[in-house]
Amino acid sequence: MRSQTELEFDKSGTPVRMKGFTQDITERKQAEIKLQEAKKAAEEALQQLQATQEQLVEAAKMAELGNLVAGVAHEINNPVGVGVTAISRLDTLTKELTQLYKSGQMKRSDLEKYLKSIQEGSELTFKNLTRAAELIQSFKLVAVDQAGEQQRTFTLKEYLHEILTSLQPEFKRTKHQVSIVCDEQITLSSYPGAFFQILTNFIMNSLIHGFKDQPEGKITVEAKTSTLDTPYHSRGESSEGDLKSVTYTHSVEGKGEGEGEKRQLILRYSDNGKGIPNEVINKIFDPFFTTNRQGGGSGLGLHIVFNLVTHKLNGTISC
């Protein structure tokens, strides 16, 4: 209940009349209480949704790492298998030559044949085991960066090539090509794991969506640094189709003019695939948005990219 009273006075200041009213505000108070309860419930639901979304994003990251492990393991199996076969063959030839030598039946031609086999087998083994070692090294580097998310100093172009090496299983039996345009002196003190996830998501997006039904696709990754007020211009012609560009501001380390000054890194990713429809281009970084729901798309890939660029790297991203 709410009540209000007023007094009326005569010219001498003596109260002569009192008027007032009483209003039942029970319904209004109940409505206010319900509104507060609804607001609290909505806030709790929003917090739960955000927590669930973060869990899904982390799960997507780990699934991505799991796919990388499976792909690299499968890719390593081939060169290691070739190496084992070559070594087994050399072992057999060595035992045969040893028996000929012990029996006194070894001829010059036997030795020459053996030496030729040794040379061919060792070259084949070295080539394939070197390939396996490169894959393992690349995987170790990107896996540690992705899982640990630690900041460290690294050369950008070298690391971009390491990422591509780890993704070679995805390009197997395709004619797709990747071109990297990057100054070899660009050195960053940043989070390489974030760069791995960003580039991996872009490349997988191109392979799965951009190059669908396209046998030969071209991906271009361009990186350069400039002062904060310098606009970025591509070194080549703009590719038709899908285009994503990332701007990350950081302090550049290394030799050259402007060493240590505040500069920006501009990473431009493009492919000549089928592109993104104009009507959805403003939604591609939204969580759970996908044009391939029936094909199993989660809609989290580019959202992860957006969060990494804007939160982890304190940069901006546009498409």
Long-range contacts (C-beta under 8 A, 24 or more apart in sequence): 1-25, 1-26, 53-287, 56-298, 56-300, 57-287, 57-300, 57-303, 57-304, 57-307, 60-298, 60-300, 60-301, 60-304, 61-146, 61-197, 61-304, 64-146, 64-197, 64-200, 64-201, 65-143, 65-146, 65-147, 68-139, 68-142, 68-143, 68-166, 68-167, 68-200, 69-139, 69-143, 71-167, 71-169, 71-170, 72-135, 72-136, 72-139, 72-166, 72-169, 74-169, 75-135, 75-168, 75-169, 75-172, 76-132, 76-135, 76-136, 78-128, 79-127, 79-128, 79-129, 79-131, 79-132, 79-135, 80-128, 80-129, 80-132, 82-124, 82-125, 82-128, 83-124, 83-125, 83-128, 83-129, 83-132, 86-121, 86-122, 86-124, 86-125, 86-128, 87-121, 87-125, 89-117, 89-121, 90-117, 90-118, 90-121, 90-122, 93-117, 93-118, 134-165, 135-165, 135-166, 135-168, 137-162, 138-162, 138-163, 138-165, 138-166, 139-166, 141-166, 141-192, 142-166, 142-192, 142-193, 142-196, 145-191, 145-192, 145-193, 145-196, 146-193, 146-196, 146-197, 147-193, 148-193, 149-191, 149-193, 149-194, 149-312, 150-191, 150-193, 151-189, 151-190, 151-191, 152-189, 152-192, 153-187, 153-188, 153-189, 153-253, 154-187, 154-188, 154-190, 154-192, 155-184, 155-186, 155-187, 156-182, 156-186, 156-187, 156-188, 156-195, 156-223, 156-265, 157-182, 157-183, 157-184, 157-186, 157-223, 158-184, 159-192, 159-195, 160-195, 160-199, 160-221, 160-223, 163-195, 163-196, 163-199, 163-200, 167-200, 167-203, 170-203, 170-204, 170-207, 171-207, 174-207, 174-215, 175-215, 175-216, 176-206, 176-207, 176-211, 176-216, 176-217, 176-218, 176-219, 177-216, 177-217, 177-218, 177-219, 178-203, 178-218, 178-219, 178-220, 178-221, 179-218, 179-219, 179-220, 179-221, 180-221, 180-223, 181-220, 181-221, 181-222, 181-223, 181-235, 181-236, 182-221, 182-222, 182-223, 182-224, 183-223, 183-224, 183-225, 185-254, 185-255, 185-256, 186-223, 186-224, 186-225, 186-252, 186-254, 186-265, 187-252, 187-253, 187-254, 188-250, 188-252, 188-253, 188-265, 189-250, 189-251, 189-253, 190-248, 190-250, 190-313, 191-312, 191-313, 194-308, 194-309, 194-312, 194-313, 197-304, 197-305, 197-308, 198-246, 198-267, 198-305, 198-308, 198-309, 199-269, 201-301, 201-302, 201-304, 201-305, 202-244, 202-269, 202-305, 204-301, 205-242, 205-301, 205-302, 206-242, 206-271, 206-273, 208-292, 208-297, 209-242, 209-273, 209-274, 209-291, 209-292, 210-241, 210-242, 210-271, 210-273, 210-274, 210-275, 211-271, 211-273, 211-274, 212-273, 212-274, 214-273, 214-274, 217-271, 217-272, 217-273, 218-271, 218-272, 219-269, 219-270, 219-271, 220-268, 220-269, 220-270, 220-271, 221-267, 221-268, 221-269, 222-267, 222-268, 222-269, 222-270, 223-265, 223-266, 223-267, 223-268, 224-265, 224-266, 225-252, 225-263, 225-264, 225-265, 225-266, 226-263, 226-264, 226-266, 227-258, 227-261, 227-263, 227-264, 228-262, 228-263, 228-264, 232-266, 232-268, 234-268, 238-270, 239-270, 239-271, 239-272, 240-272, 240-275, 241-270, 241-271, 241-272, 241-273, 241-274, 241-275, 242-270, 242-271, 242-273, 242-274, 242-275, 242-276, 243-268, 243-269, 243-270, 243-319, 244-269, 244-270, 244-305, 244-317, 244-318, 244-319, 245-269, 245-317, 245-318, 245-319, 246-309, 246-315, 246-316, 246-317, 247-315, 247-316, 247-317, 247-318, 248-309, 248-313, 248-314, 248-315, 249-314, 249-315, 250-313, 276-319, 281-319, 284-319, 285-317, 285-319
